[in-house]
Amino acid sequence: MSISRVKIAIVGSGPAGLSAAARAAELRIPHLLLEAEAHLSHTIYRYQKGKQVMAEPTVLPLRSVAPFAAGKRETVLQAWNDSAQRLGIQIRYGAAVIRIGATPDGFLLDTASGGTIAAERVVLAIGLQGNLRKLGCEGEDLELVQYQLDDPDAYRNEAIVIVGAGDAAIENALALADNNQVSIVNRRDEFDRAKKGNREAILQAIAEGHIRHLSNAAVSWLRQDAPGQGRLCLDTAEGKAEIVCNRVIARLGATPPRQFVESCGVQFPSRDANAVPAVSAHYESNVPGLYIIGALAGYPLIKQAMNQGYEVVEYIEGRSPEPADAPLLAAKFRAMPGYQSVDASIARIRERVPVLAPLTPLQLREFLLDSELRIMKPGEPIFRRNDYSDSFYSVLDGGVQIQIDENDPTQRVGLQAGQFFGEMSLISGRRRNASVLAGPAGAVLIETPRGSMNKLIASVAAVKRVLDETFLLRAIQAKLAPGLDAAELRELVASASLARYSAGEILFREGEPGDCLHLIRKGSVTVARELGGREAVLAYVPAGQYVGEMALLTELPRAATVKAAVATETIRLEASAFKALLTRHPALRQRINETMAQRLVANAATSSQGSGSIVQFLMNQGLGEATDVLLIDESLCVRCDHCEKACADTHGGVSRLDRETGPTYEQLHVPTSCRHCEHPHCMKDCPPDAIHRSPGGEVYITEACIGCGNCERNCPYGVIQMGVTSPEQPSLWRWLLLGGKEPGNTPMAVDKGAAKKAVKCDMCKDLGGGPACVRACPTGAAVRVSPEQFLQISQGAE
């Protein structure tokens, strides 16, 4: 069989490969586009019918010769077919490449059909979709399970479960929801990996009740009871849950076709299944003359891939076009001291920030597009202790000072260039546990928003490992062993493991031997004992604290049962390593003994006063995930309703609290008012992203609210209501007569024609002096407290 000879062989006719071939055709370069299927762009060809193809990132210009604009799948494919014909692209269909071998003159490519192509250069643009990721559990290959969706209109009146939270999963769910009962299973509570348009669309569909969102859940097993009838079991934050369904569609992404790529001589940077080949800034792999672009290089977005296709041909021809994202990155980097160029800045970041080293150059460029450069003056605060911010910071130049003791400015720990901070709040979701200021020489920081950092953690396992290990070490240093360096803690850190518990799941029981200590990384736990034949809750312990040290120090059985109050993650430290550390450091033993003694006194006081029942009552009202709650001592309350009146006067005539409703235990009343949860349920599915958390921790709703009511439905405590604010305040007589409500139990509002929007307590964040409801209480019955304070309140009530 004769050998075809070309200058550039392009493998794969997806967006990247098509764009490369289009540029080669425009320049009249001898080329051949090899496609295994009988049509262009098999991945997009397999998109569901009518799928809206997005053109993100919107800020990135398109420079490809081949056309592309957001539109339906069919329109996009037709435009590409037309351009291939118009440009005279040389395409060979049904040419699956099975081997690429280097020769002195370039490469020989063998196809499954028996053809051979000789090429001076090879562009590998094969994507990932030939290697779909499966569920990885019992039943993953059952008849009712599928990993693609071709035509959503082929399914009607079915109960369908979509597994995944990326773009493909969202698009499948949206397309099926018109004619089916659709649920979407999400390992997290957000859709931060999806494109903005898809994210807004799925949140709107959830808000309107068209799709059920099963968040913080993972598939445990699937079973088929009959043809077209089955069940799947989910592991959720509340425990196991079974769902009956007719079909499961798992859209879990894909992994690189590693075996084939490595057979070409290409090296991967790690053994991580999600790792992509390392390529140069010109897309050249470690094999000279073999280039990798598109999803296989870590850039799955169509516009990015098409730009790379154009650029790689330019590089092969000896030209050096500026990457399409260069102007955007240059605008960010120009403030950097010593700025020379985008490429020099990226090289400097890779060299100086080890946590970003596992990223390929292309992944790093995408990461930096989402981040901001911060130039901080000496001593300038970056964030303060107890702030509710969650950005992640990498130190590029200079350094920062972490204020360990707010009352002693000399108690500071320095972080230098190459280190990072902010991971504690990123992972735990709690307030900042220390203030951080720029060092004496100032600091140059890379600030990355939470969503982008979570996307990186989900896609690059090596980054997740670094963050987890650093979190673990710093948590131990902060809560258990301040003053000890990493070398002294090596044995204890090596013994550590991550443990996850659903709400109500027991970490350890009273009477069991003590074999470990738990540092609470996320969530919270309760400590309870058996007293008089009933369980009495003695304490609440939030993230950032530890439990289990008493049995290790005393060598006695566990003195209490510790249970997860909400979905919780802990760092489990083995007893032997912990005891060895205490033996080596007597001062540390003394410090932990003192903490234990304080806890024993507090627990004894709680037991003797019988306040365990109140603590359990408060936990049942959501204080396990609260950061602030309104409590009313009914022995002092005179039912004047000044608290509600003050709230309404402060918030446009609509009160954010209802004093009368809500549960009561003994004399302690929990009125209907926002808890300002650590991980607010209301924020999860807000289509216009109108719900935010201020640096002080207050969860509030902005004017962007569209009145969809999703937050009202998602709040498990019934503290959000739909109302209309008005500058006209109701009279005190009208307020007292109607109790802050119009007839029909709806919030008062003057403008009957105005659209209702969500309203909730915002802690009067813009007013000095604290919440209006507390300040207006004439007897001091109303107080707002954090979970850490409520045990003291409950003891006082009894």
GUTORKE-881592 format. One record per atom (N, C-alpha, C): x, y, z. Coordinates in steps of 0.05 Angstrom, whole numbers, plus 5000, padded with zeros to 4 digits. Layout:
<sites>
XYZ...
</sites>
This chain:
<sites>
501749765000500050005000501850255000501150454984502750694982502550855008504651015013504751175037504051465029502151585043501451865038503552035053504552245040506552415053505452705055505652815079504653085085506653225104506353475106507953625125506853595153504153625155502853605181500553405180500753205198498553015202497053095228494453125226492853215249491052975256491252885280489652645289487352745306484852705296482552795310481353045298478753035291477453265278475553415296476153405322474553575340475253865336474354045354474854335350477754405346479554285362482354345361483554245334483053995328484153875303483054015278480454065278479154205255480354475251480854625273481954895271484854885260486354685269489154655259489054595229487254415221487154345193486154585176484354745187483354985173485655185168487255225188489555415185491555305165492155045166493954925147492854945119490254905115489054925089489255215079488755405096488855685088491655765079493655655093496455715085497555535063495755355053496555165032498854985041498854905066500854715076499954435071501554255060500753975056500053855083497553765085496553665111494553445106493953295128491853095127490553075154487853105155486353085179485252805181485952655201485252375205483052355225480752245217478452215235477451925235477251805259476451525261473551475252471851675255468951645249468451735220465851725213465051805186464152095184464752255204463852525205465852695222465652955220467353125236466553125266468453175283468053235311466053045324466952795329465252585339464052655366465652785383464652855410462253035408462453245392460153435389457953305373458653135354456652985339454952815358456152715379454752545399453252715420453552975419451953145438448953075433447453115454444553075451443453265430441453175416440153335395439153595406439653805391438654065399440254195422442354075430443954185452445054465445444954645464446054915460449054895466450754955446453654945450454455225457456055255479456755515489459555595480459955855479462555965469463956105492464755945512466256065535469155995532470856155545470356395561469556625543467556775551466456985535468557215530470357245549472357465547474557385527474757135519476957045502476157075473477757215457477157245428477656985413476256945391476656705374478456795351480556645346482356715324482556495303480956285305481056065286479856145259480956015238479756055211477055925209476655705223474055565224472155735241469655755233467755925248466855785274466055945293464755835317463356055332460856005338459356185355457356015371456456115393454555965410452055915393451055665395448755595380448055295384446055205370445254925372447354745359447554505370449454305360449354275330446954255319446654215290447754455274447354695284448254935271451354945271452454885293455454885296456654685277455554435277456754225260456454305230454154415222453754495194455754705186456254895204458155115198460954995194461654795210464354675207464554515181462454365175462454215150462754395126461254625127461454815105464254935102465455005125468055125124470254925115469954675123471854465114471754445083469354455072469154445043470154695030469454925041470355175029473355215030474655135052477555165055479154945041477754735033479254515020480854355040479854315064481254145084481453865074483853745075484253475067483553285090481353135088480352975110480252675101481052505118480752215113479052105136476552025129474751915149475251615152474351495174474751215179477651145182479251335191482151295194482951305223482351105238483151095266486051045268487551225280490451195283491051005306492550795300493150595321496150605329497750745314500650745321501950995309503551125325505151355315508051295323509851275304512651225310514451435298516551505312518451705303520351585283521151735262523051655242525051885239527351835226529252055222528052295208526052255191524852475176522252585188521452465211518952555223517452325237515152255225513552045238512151875217511551625225509751455209507251395226504951435214502451385228501051155214500350945229498850715218495950735227494150675209491250685215490150395217487850375230486550115233485749995206485350165187484450065160486849985143489250005153491649915139493250125125492350375127493750595114496150685130498150805117500450925130500851205120501451385138501851665131504651745141506251865124508851985133508452285137509252385159508952665165511352785179511953035172514253165186513453245214510953315218509953395244507253265249506653205275504153085282502753265303500253315299498653465319496553265329496753205355494953015368492653165381490253135370487853275380485553085384486052865398484152645400482152675422482452875440480552905461480552685482478352665497478152475519475752295517473852355501471252225504471151925496473351825485473451535481473951385506474451515528475051385554473251495576470651445573468751545592469151415619468851575640469151475668466551355677466751115689464350975698463851035728461650925738460750985765462650865786463850635780465750515799464350395823462050275819460650155841459049915831457949755850456249535842453949625824453649485801451549545782452149755761454749825758455350045739454849965710454749705704454349615677451549495672449649555690446949445686445649565661443549435652442149525628440949805631440149875656438850135660440850365663443450305661445550505664446750575637446950835631448250915606450151155612452051195594454051405599454051615577452151605559451651805538448751855535448052075523445252135516445252255488443952115469443952205442441452375436439152275442436652415435434852425460434652645474432952665498430052625492429152675467426352645460425552355458427452165459426851885458425851775484425951935505425151855532422852025542420751885550418352025560417251875584416252035603414851925627416551725642419051785644420851615660421951765684422651605705424051725727427051675722428451895716431251885707433052025727435251885734437152005752439752065736440552315737442952395724445152415746447452285742449552295761451852465750452552675764454652855755453753145758455653325758455053615762456553785742457553665721458953825701456953905679458054025658456454125636454753915623455953675617454353465603452053375621452553335646450353245664448153455665448853705668446853915670445253935644446553915621445153945596443353705591444153465599442453235597439953265615440353355639438153395658436153595648437153815638435354025627433753925604435053785586433753685561431653475568432053315588430153095595427853195612428253415626426253495646423553565635423353645610420653715599418753475598419853235594418153005589418552785610420152835630420852625649421152735677421152565697421752645724424752605729426152825732429052825732430252905759432152745768433752815791436652825783438253005795441053025789442652985815444552795815446152725838448752875836449353035857451753205858453353135883455953075879457653015902457953255920457653495909457953735925455153875927455154115937452554255939452454485919454454505901454554715881455254595854455054755833455754675806458054835797460254845812462355035806464154945783463854705773465454615750464054685724461554765725460054815700460455095689459855125664459955395651457755565664458155825663456256005677453455975667453055955640450455925629449055675638450455455639449255205648448655215678450455345693450055365722447555515728447155735714444755895718442255745710442455595688440155455678439255225697441155075708440454855726439354965752440555185762439455295787436655405783436055515760433355615754431455375753432255155740430554925738430054805765432054795782431654695809429854875825430255135821428555335835425655315828425155245803422355225794421154955798422754765810421754505816421654315792422954385770423054205747425053975751427054015766429153815771429753805801429953555811430653515839433653505842434753665860437653665865438353495890439853285886440753115908443653185913444153375931446753475936448253315957450953355957452653215977452052915978451852795954451052515952452852375932453252115937454751945919453351675916453551555892452251305887453751075901452350915917453550695932453250435916450850385905450350145889447850185872447550025851445250025834444249735831441649695830440449425826438049455807437849255790435649245770433549035779431149135784428948955793427448825770427348965748425848865724426849035701426248955676427049115653425949405656427749595655426849875657426049955685426749805705425949865733428249795751429249985767431449935784431550125808433550085824434050255848436950325849437450565860440250635866440350735895442550675908442850755936444950975937444251195951446051425954447051435982449651505984450851596010450451896011448951986031448352276034449352366061449252626065450052736091448252646114445752556107443852466127443852156129445452026113445551726114444951616087444151356087443451216062440651296052440351306026437751366014437451205988435151075985434650925961432651075943433151055917431451195897430650995876428050975871426950815849427050965823428050835802428250985776427950785753427550905729427450745705430150755690431750955695434250985680436251155696438751085693440951245705442851325683443351585681445251685661447551815676449851695675452251795690453951955671454352205677456052385661458352475679460452315680462552345699465252425686465052525662467452605648469052365636471452415630473152205617476052235626477552025622480352035629482052015603484452125603486152125579486651835570486751795543487451525532490451475536491151425560493951425568495651215553494550975551496050765539496950835511495050935495495751005467497751235467497251445483498951675482501851605491502051435512504751355521506151185500504551025485505750865463507051035442506251295440507451475421509951605432510651525457513051635470512551875487510051955489509352195505509352125535510452305551510552265580508452425594507452305616505552445633507052525659506252745671507652845695507352685720505252515721504752355745503052115737502651925756500951695751498051745757497351985765494552065770492852005745490651875748488951795725487952035710487752265723486752505709489052675698491552595702493752755692493652775661494453005651494653045622497653075615498353025590501253045583502253335586504753355595505953615597506953705569506153955562507054065536508254335541509754435521510954695523508954915517509855155520508055385514507255385484508755235467508055205439506654945433505754815454504154565452505754315444508454335445510054115437510553925461510253665456510653475478513653415481514253225499517053145502518253015477516452925459517352805434517553035413519953105405520253335386518553295361517053505354515453485330512653375334512053275358509353175364507953375383505853485374504453705389501753595399500853695422498353615434496653855440494153855431492454085436489653985444487954175453485254115460484953985487482853825491482253705516484453525527485853385509488053215517490353375530490553635523492553805535491453945560488953895568487854015592486054255587485454305561483754535554481154425541479054365556476754245545474754435531475054695535473154885524473654925494471454935479471654935449473255175439472655415449474055645439477055635445477755545469480655515475481955315456480555085451481754875434482054975406480155135396480355235368482655435366482955605386485255785386487855645385488055425400490455265400491055145373488855055360489254935333490455135314489555385315490655595298493655645306494055675332496755745341498855525336498055275338500055065335501155055307499455115287500455115260502355355256501755575268503555805267506255735279506255595302508755525315510355325297508955135284510254945267511555095243510355305234511355465212513555655220514255655246516455825255515656105263513056155264512156415274511456395304511256615317510656615346508256805351505856715345503556885351503156905381502157135389501457175417498957015423498956845444496556685451494156875455491856775449489456935451488957045479489856895499489356995526491557185536493657235520495857395529495057685537493357825521492558095530491158095557489457895562488057885587489957835610491857655607493857595628495757835631496457965610498258195612496958415629494358455626492958655642493158595671493158335678493458255706496258285716498258225700501058195709502558455708501558665694503158905691503959035717502258995737502859115764504958965779505758725769507758565782510458695781511858725804514558845803516358685785517758825767519658705749518258565725515758645719514358525697515858555671516058335656517358335630515458245608514158015612512357915593510457715606508357635592506557435603507957165607509557075587510956825589512856825613514357045616516257065638514857065665512457195666510957195691509956915698508956775678507956505683510156325692512556345679514856185687515656245716515556495722516256575750514356465770511756465764509756355782510156055785510655915763511055625765513455565782515555725780518055675795517755745824516255945831516156045858513855945875511755825863509455735878509155435874510255265891510254975887507554855885505554965899502854845899501754845870502655025853501655045826503454885806505554765817507454625799506154385785504254235797502954015782501354095758500654345755499054435732500854445707499754365685501154405660501154705654502854805636502855085629500155185620498655015605496055095595494055115618494154915636492354925659492955165676495455235679496255465696495255725683495255745657494255985644491256025650489755805648486955815654486455895683488055775701487755835730488256135735490356245722491056515727488956715715487556625694485456795683483256835704482856645721480756655742481756805767484356845769485456955794486157255790486857385812487657665812490357695826491857885816494457955829493958175849494958135873494658335895497358435904497758695902500258815911499658945938500758835959500158925987502459085998501759306011503859476025504659346051506959406062507859296088505759346109505059136123503159156145500259176137499659186111496859206102495358946108492958966120491458716126490358586100490558326099489458176077486758076084486457966108483857916120484257916150482057936165482157946194480957696206481857636230480657406244477657436247476257216242473357206243471957326218473557416198472357486173471157236160468957276144467757056129468557096100471057066094471957066066473056796060473356716035474256446029476056436004477356655997479256645975481756495985483256385965485756245970487956425960490156435975492356615969494956465966496456525944499156415940501056655942503256625957505156845960507256825938507257025920509157025898511757165906511557395919513957545928513357655955515557725969515257835996514357626016512557706034511657516054509257626069508057456085505857536102506357456131504857586149505057526177502357426187502257196200499757086211499757156241497757306249497457396277496257176294497957036309497056816325495356906349496257116363494757216386493957506380491357546378490357816372491158026393491657936417492358116439495358166442496858016426499858046429500958066401501558306391502558346364505258206358506658126379509157986375508857696368506457586373505957306367505057266338507057256321506457226292508157016280507056886259508556686243508756786215511056776203511456876176511256656155510056726132510056566108511456716086513256576072514856706052513956626024515356746004514656685976514656385971512656295957512356005951510355865968509655995991507655866009504855976003502855856015500155946011498655946037496256076037494656086060491756126052489956096071487056116065485655856061487255626063486055366058484255276080484755386105483055296128480155376123479655626116476855716112475755596086477455566066476555446041475455166045476755006062475854736067473654716088474054866110472154836132469554996129469755216114467455386110466955576134468755576153468455746177469956006174469556186194470856436194473956406193475256616185478156606186479056576215480956396219481756346247484156516256485156686239487256866246487357106227488557326236488857546218491457516203491557606178493957586161494557866150497057946153497958206144500358176126500758366108503158356091505558396109507758266101510258276117511658546115513958576128515358826128516158926101516558746082517358826055514958836036512558806047510158796030509758516019507858476001507358215990506058235963506758055945505458025920503957755921501257765919499657525924497957465899497457205896495557115876493057035891490857185887488357125901486456975882485656735890483956565874481256525887479056575873476456545886475856255892474056215911473355945921472555755898470755855881469755675859472055575841473855755834476055675816477955485831478355525857480055345872478855075875476255065880474854805882474954655855474754805833474954675807477654555803479754695811482454595809482854355827481854365851482154135870480753885858478453935845476953705834478353585810479953745796481053645770483953565772485453665792488353595794488753475822489053215823489253065848491753155864493953225850496353295864495953555880494453745869493853985884492253925909490253755906488553675929490253555951492153375943493853255963495453455978496653645964498253855977496554015997494154095988492454256006491554086030490853836026490053666049492253636069494653586059497053546077497653796092497554026078498154276091495954346112493454306105491254346124491754176149492453926145492853746167495053846185497353916174499654016190498854266205497654456191497054716203494954686224492954506220490954466240492154356266493954166263495354056286496954266300498454426285500054636297498354846311496054916299494355126310492855036335491854786335490154706357491354516377493454366369494554176387497454246395499054326376501854346381503054606371502154836381503255096372506255106380507855206362510655236367512355006357511154776350512654556340512654566309515054516298515354526269514554266256514554266229513754036214515353786220517953826225519753596230518953456256518253606276517553496302514753356301513153436282510453316280510253096258512553026246512452846223511052586230511752456253510552196260507552226264506652436277503852476282502352526256503452686239502252746213501952496196504052326197504052076181501851886191501151906216499051726227496251826220495952066210493352186207491852076182489252076184487551996162485052166163483752196140481252346138478852166142477052246160474652096165472152266159470152146148467652296141465252166156463552336167461252236182458652386173456552236169453952356163452752466189450752646186449452756209448252526226448852536252447852326270449752086273451752066256453551836258455551876281456151656294457751666319460751636312462351816324465251796321466351596340465451606365466151396385464051406407463851176422461751146442462951146470461351236488462051226517462650936525464950896538465750626547467650486529467950576504469850456486472750536493474750366486477450446491478250676473480050846482480951076467483250996448482751006422484850926403485651156384484351386387485051606369483951866381484852086368483852356374482852466348480652626348479552736324479853046324481153146303481153436297478853486278476953656285474653696268475353896246475353786222476153946198473754096186471353986188469054106175466553996190464654176195462254086209462454136239461053976255461053996284460053746296460653706322459853466337458653546363457053356375456053386402457453176420457753246445458853066465456653006485456052746489453752676506454552446524453152426547453452206566450752086573450851846582448351706592447951786621445851936626445252036653442351966660441951806681439251736690437651596669438951436652437551286632436951436607437951676604437551826579440151956571440252026545442752146535442552446540444652556552444752846558447052966543446453156526448653296510450053486529452653456530454353626548455653856534456253826509457754026495457354016465457854236452457954256423460854336416461954196396464754256389464754306359465554546350465454626322468054556308468054596281470454556265472754726276475154616275477554746285478254666313476554506327477154406353477654106352478253986375478853706376477253566398476853306395475553146415476952876417476652746440477752476443480352466459481352696468483952696482483752576510481452586522481252506551482052216555480952036538481551756541484551696536485751846518488551806512490351896535489552116549491152216571490752056596488351956601487751826626488051526625488251416600488351126596485750986605483651136608481051026615479251016591477050856593475150846570473951116564472851146540471551396532469451476553469551726561467651826581465051936570464951956543462552066531462251956502459951986491459451926463459552176446461052156424461352396407459952326380458152506372456452456348456552696330456652656304456552866284453853016285453953276290451553436290450453486262452353526243451753556215453753386200453653386174455753246158458453356166460253176174462753256187465153106176467353246174469953126167471853166190473352966197475352986218478052886209480152976222482852866218483252686242483452426236483852226257486852186263487552236288490352206296490651956314492351776306492551526321493851566349492851406368493651436396496651406400497851206388500751156393502451396385501851516362503451736353502951986370500452016379499852246396501152226423501151986435502451946460505451976458506651886436509451916432510252216431508552376418509052666416509052786444507052706460506852816488509252736505510252496501512552406516515052576509515252656484517652816475517353106484514853196489514453476495512653506519513853496543512253516568510553776570511553996559510054246560507454226544507554076523505154036507503153866522504153656536502453486553501053656574502553836586501454006607499154186596499654296572497654466560495154316554495354076543492953926536491653826561493153756582491953686608490253916619491154156616489654386626487054416610487154376583484754396567482754176575483853936580482153716589480753776616482353896634481153956660478854166657479254356640477154556635474654426624475054236606472754096595471253926615472853796633471653636653469953796672470954036679469354216697466854306683467054386657464754476642462654256639463654006633461753786630460353716656461953736678460753676704458553886711459154136704457154346710454654296693455054226668452754166651451053936662452453726671451053496681449553556706450753706724449453766750447153956747447254126726445054316722442854206704443453966693441353836677440853976651442854126640442354276616442654116590443353856593443753696569441353696551438953686563436553676546436153936530436854156542436654406527438754416504441154316510443154306489442154146466441053906472440053736450437753876435436054016450433854166438434954366418437054516427438154726410439554606385440854376389442054236366439954156346437654076356435453996337434354226322434754466332433854706318435954826299438054666293439954746273442354896283442854906309445155046319447754906313447554646305449954506298451254616273449754756256450854876232450555176232449655286254449255576255451755726263451855986256453956156266452856366285450256406284448956606301445956536302444756556325441956496328440656676348438156746343436556916362435156736382435656786408434256636429432756836447430456746457428856916475428356776501429056906523428456796549425656876556423856676555420956746559420256826587422056776606421556866633421857176635423257286615423657576615421857716594421057566573419557686551416757776560415958026553413358136560411458146536412258026514410558006490409858276478411758466480411158736470411558756440412958566428413558556400415158786390416658926408418459136399420659016381421358766385423458646369422558636340420058546335419058526308418658806295417658996312417259266302419959386294421959356310424559466304425759346278425259086275426258946251424859056227422259096228420759196205421559486199421859646219422659926215425459946201427059746207429759746196429859636167427759486160427859336134425359396117424759636113422759706093419959606099419259576125416559496132416059196133418059036127417758746128419558636150418358516170419958406192421358146183423758116191425357876184425057656205423557706226423257506247420257486255419657256266416957206276417257106305416757286324417257216352415656986361413156966354411356766365411956486355412456466329412956196319415756096326416055836324418655716331418255556357419955356362419755176385420755306411419855186433420655276459421255036476423355056493423954856513424254986539422754906559422755036585422155336580424055516586423655796582425255906559426555736544428255816522426855786495426356006481424856016457426656076433426255926411427855986386425856086365425656356362423756466343424656416315422956466296423556426267425356656258427856606257429856806249432356656239433756776221435956646207438156556226439256316220441556206235444256286224444256396199446856466186448756226186447856006173449255756174452055766163453755586173456455576163456455526133454855336123454555286095451655336088450955586082448055656080446655496058444455366066442755226047441655416026440955656034439655846016441455935993444155925997445956025977446455815955445655565959446555355941445255375913442755445912441255435886439955705880441555915881440556185875441256265846439456255827440056305799441556575794440756795806442157045801444557095820445256895836447456925855446957175873444557195884443757435899444357415929445157175938445557135967448557125973449457285991452357305997452857296027455357266034456157276062458157506065457657686084459357916088461857826104463957986105466357916121465657866150463457986160462757946188461157686192460457546171459157286173456157306167455057546164452157566159451457466131449457296129448457206104446157396096446357516072444357716065443557686035441357806028440257786001440358055988441558075964441858325950439458385932439558615920437358705902437258535877439258365872439258195848437157975849435857935873433857735876431657755855430957535843428857535822426157415833426157345859423657255870422856975863424856805856424156525848423256355872423956425896423156285920424756035925426955995910428555745915429755745943430755975952431955985978429955926000427556025996425355976016424855676018424855535995424455245996426855096007429255196002431555046011432255086040431255296052431955346080430455146098431854976113430454776130429154896155429655146160428655266185426455466181425555496156423155666150423555956157425956066154426556336163426656536139426156446115426056626092423156646083422356886076419656936067419657116043417557106027417357266003415657516011416757746007415357986014416058225996414758446001415258695986416058916005418459016002419259236020418159496010417859686029416659946022417960156040418360396029419360616046417260706067414660646062412660726081412460536104412860626128412760446151409960416163409060186171406460156183406460286210404060376218403860506245404060296266404860386291405160196313402460066318400260216317397560106322396959886302397459946276396959746255398759496259401259556267403159326272402159146294401359276317400459116340397858976334396059106319393458986313393758736295395558756275395758536255398258366260399858436281402158276287404258266265404558486250406558496229405658346204403158256202402258106179399658236168399458206142396858266129394958036134392358076132390557846134391357636114391357386122392357166104395257086111396357216133398957136143401157186123400957406107403157476090404457736101407057766095408358006106407058266097407058466114405858726107407458846083406158966066407359116044405459316033406359556027404659766018403959745988406059675972405659665943404659385935402059365931400959095925401758995897402459185879403159105852406059025848407759075868410559025865411158725867413258635854414058355855415158285882414458055891415557965917418457865914420057915934422757825934423357695961425457535962426157395986427257586007426357556032427357716054428057536077430157616091431157466114432757646132433357546156435057696174437757736162438757986163441558036155443258136178442258096202443658176227444058476229442458626213442758926213445658996208446858866188449758886183450659166177448859336166449559606159449059816180448159716203447459896225449559866248450260086260451960066284450359976308451659856327450359786352449159506354449259356332448259086332445359056323444258816323441658766312439458936326437659046310435559216320433759066339433158806334431358656351432458636380435058596383436258576409436258846423436959056408437059326420434359426429432259336414429559436421428259286444429359066453428058906474428359056501426159136513426359296538427159136563426958866561427558706585430158546583431458556559433858396555433258096550430758036542430057756538431257646512431657826492432657736465435757766464436957546456439857546453440557406427442757486414443757336391446457216400446756956396449256826405450256636383452856576386454056376369453756096382454155886367453955616379455855586403458155706401460055686423459055806449457155996447456056126470453555996481452155836464449455756472449355576496451455426502451455246525451155416551452655636551452555816574449755936577448456006554445756116555443855906566444155656556442255456564442455386593444955396604445355346632443955566649444255816639442956036653439956016653438855906631435955876629434855666649436555476656435655276675436455346703
</sites>
